Amino acid sequence: MIAGCYYTSFLWCISMVKMIVGLGNPGSKYQQTKHNVGFMAVDRLVKDLDISFTEDKAFKALVGSAFINQEKVYFVKPTTFMNNSGLAVRALLTYYNISTKDLMVIYDDLDMAVGKIRLRQKGSAGGHNGIKSIIAHIGTQEFDRVKIGIGRPSHGMSVINHVLGKFDTDDMITINIALDKVDKAINYYLQEKSIEKTMQQFNG
């Protein structure tokens, strides 16, 4: 396989290989916590596409894949815990020879209101340890991302307790609406093959 090209058994060249990564912490203890909205988003995408995850212990990740608009797309949930997400991302990018330009990461953002989403092409970690790990392991900040707002902690609550806490009923309704929007944004991105067009359509 050459960079940016995936060959099928019929020797057709699929123009791109993309990887969509949702960030979170593995295990039932962390399900539905604020820090796991990236996992929630990828779970929804995989469910809508009627595909499933397979645990790949070598890559320290749950991985599913599908052909979408003549592209092989990998959907990934690292099982490394948040702070070491870059280990899985780097290993998969290297093994499948995927360019960092074809990487999309979905994760939570403290500095955005609950349920707000924003797509970006590049940027710093902004204090997010999962993104910090990815940048450290792949050696660049230039990869696409979708941020999902989880809001700031209430007065007196620590950041760690906030991000590892679950959404209340009202916020969960808002988050589900946001996850629907993320699902539409990622599908639009995969069809249009343009982060710029997707940002214009869904950032608001």
C-alpha positions, 0 to 999 in steps of 0.5 A, spaced: 500 500 500 502 506 498 501 513 502 494 515 501 492 509 496 488 503 499 488 497 494 482 492 494 483 485 491 481 487 484 487 492 484 482 498 484 485 504 488 481 507 493 483 514 493 484 515 500 484 512 507 481 516 513 481 514 520 476 517 525 478 517 532 473 518 538 477 519 545 475 517 552 477 512 557 475 504 556 471 500 561 464 501 564 466 505 570 467 511 565 461 510 560 457 516 559 461 520 562 463 527 560 470 525 558 467 520 553 463 524 548 468 522 543 467 515 544 459 516 544 460 520 537 464 514 534 459 509 537 453 512 534 457 513 527 459 505 527 452 503 529 449 508 524 453 504 519 451 497 521 459 495 523 462 493 529 468 494 533 474 489 534 479 489 539 486 489 537 490 488 543 497 490 538 494 497 537 491 498 544 484 500 540 477 498 538 477 498 531 471 498 526 472 499 518 467 501 512 468 503 505 465 510 504 465 514 498 470 510 495 474 511 501 477 506 506 475 509 513 477 506 520 473 508 526 477 507 532 477 508 540 483 507 543 483 502 550 490 506 552 486 511 557 485 518 555 492 520 557 496 515 552 491 516 546 497 517 542 500 510 542 494 507 539 493 513 534 500 513 532 501 505 531 494 505 527 497 511 522 503 507 521 501 500 520 495 503 515 500 508 512 495 513 513 497 521 513 496 525 519 492 529 514 487 524 513 486 523 521 480 526 524 479 526 532 473 527 536 473 529 543 470 533 549 472 541 550 471 544 557 471 551 554 465 550 550 458 550 552 454 543 553 452 541 546 456 546 542 460 543 537 466 546 533 470 543 527 478 545 526 483 543 522 489 544 527 491 547 533 494 546 540 492 541 545 488 546 549 489 543 556 486 536 553 491 530 555 488 526 550 490 531 544 496 532 548 498 525 547 496 525 540 501 531 538 507 528 542 506 521 538 505 523 531 509 530 532 504 535 529 498 539 531 496 539 524 490 534 524 482 535 523 478 535 529 471 535 532 470 538 539 464 537 543 462 542 549 461 539 556 462 546 559 466 548 565 465 545 572 460 548 577 463 552 583 467 548 587 468 542 583 474 540 581 476 539 573 477 531 574 471 530 578 467 534 572 470 531 566 469 524 569 462 525 572 456 524 568 451 528 564 445 530 568 438 529 564 437 536 561 445 536 559 444 529 556 438 531 552 443 537 549 449 532 548 444 527 544 442 533 539 450 534 539 452 527 537 446 527 532 450 533 529 457 530 529 454 524 526 451 528 520 458 533 520 462 526 519 458 523 514 458 530 510 466 530 511 466 523 508 462 525 502 465 531 500 472 530 502 473 537 504 474 539 512 473 546 509 466 545 506 464 541 513 466 547 517 462 552 513 456 547 514 457 545 521 460 551 525 456 556 527 
